[in-house]
């Protein structure tokens, strides 16, 4: 029973979503919005589940003085600080308004930290590219060559270097050719495979063959 | 001097006449110049047609008309069209909307009732001057039971689903199904075994999206298989998640795997824990876990965005064996560059079935492969038909 009801619900909701795509008539036309609202409501309640779990695990780490427990203490302190400031010192429901203490913390603590993480991507791209573009074999050499031509074709110096060639045969055109033909063809092949995979997975879920997300066999 | 002056006047007159003539010619070639000149009386739009909006849920009508001859780009005073509606041709007509100049369509979905007759007038406006069209209608709004613009999708869904269901039945009867080897999935045991030998943790990251993403579901299916292996080998498994609902589903999956392999005592809820919904907060926390705890094997299986490279590159820097899988094309190159094995697109979706070896699931993979063969055949036919200019083959695949 514990598994059968969720499976039935999965099948029912799956069929409703398929039908509403083809039937614009009521009640199917309203179903997508209605079910999306339900998801939002469930997710809103579930946030507490996650937050409480995070606090419990962190508190246990601090209490037992486990390895790296100071990080857990920082999590608890940060969580309490932003919650207390947001709930009690930022004008109630207007806590997100510019100028509130909550907004100050958001703009001056959260945003810079988030931006720092995002900015680190630049360094990771450089180190990952260095490894990927090493000409170890034929495929990697092709990748290196294509990458080199695309990069050169995307900057003004590329067209300066190939300026002696007629219009349409310069490095920027070659870069466009690589991006629009072999690259796009490869991407589309992957997309077709993904679409078929999604259809197949969805069908397995709707038919109740795939139930590992419910903790079941299959 | 007098002769020169006369010549100059004559030359000026010739030039003036030439300029006027050329202007007259240009005017004659300009589209729409057949209409009356600017400043002439305002003319109404013609050929007004009001119809039910197709393929909708009702309470909507679509109006189309031919632009008023006064509606020209060079006429800056032309303000556009006002839409009037009534329930009887005698009126009263009330304004229900406006459109800017050079617009010949309007969708009216304001307080309409299905099954009621409506009449329309389109009024051209220039300053205070108004030019109403003839009355169009009656038009009756109605909901449709089938979206005719999606017949092609329906056929594709029926064919694909039919093939998949056929092969599921085929496999259920015990007929053998050939599966090509997928290196990334065959390496699951190797990765878990290596972590066990080293006495280190296995980190499973199911992406940053919620349970409404099919990629998260596929990731959870792989987690079930990985958990069975860790339960059998007695390895330490850690699953930090970024969504509360994923935490609940992942706990159920891991718990069931430990129960199924006869190791319920090895399971505890804290193996799966929540970190944060925030994308970069999650990435930062995982980065810290990787650097501090140095897991021997990392599984990145799910829906990833920009955090993909941060995670995979960190895993690479600590020397962990990494098996990634996603259906996010923009993140695949990063995984290919940084991970030992990558499940690309469809491989990621077949992983659950591949690892389970359950006949019905394997049958669905066969159906999926045949679907791919049909698409390949259609691509070849399309290339020939479209290149030869026989007809617009691509238009068959447009979905409204």
Interface residues (C-beta under 8 A of the other chain):
Chain A: X18 X21 X22 X23 X24 X25 X26 X29 X30 X39 X42 X43 X46 X47 X48 X49 X50 X51 X53 X54 X57 X68 X71 X113 X114 X117 X118 X120 X121 X124 X125 X127 X128 X129 X131 X132 X187 X190 X191 X192 X193 X194 X196 X197 X198 X199 X200 X201 X202 X203 X204 X205 X207 X209 X210 X212 X213 X214 X215 X216 X217 X218
Chain B: X55 X56 X57 X58 X143 X144 X145 X146 X147 X150 X153 X154 X157 X160 X161 X164 X165 X168 X210 X211 X212 X214 X217 X218 X220 X221 X223 X224 X225 X243 X244 X245 X247 X248 X249 X252 X253 X255 X256 X260 X270 X273 X274 X275 X276 X277 X278 X280 X281 X283 X284 X288 X292 X306 X309 X310 X312 X313 X316 X327 X329 X332 X333 X334 X336 X337 X338 X344 X345 X346 X348 X349 X350 X352 X353 X356 X358 X360 X361 X364 X365 X367 X368 X371 X372 X375
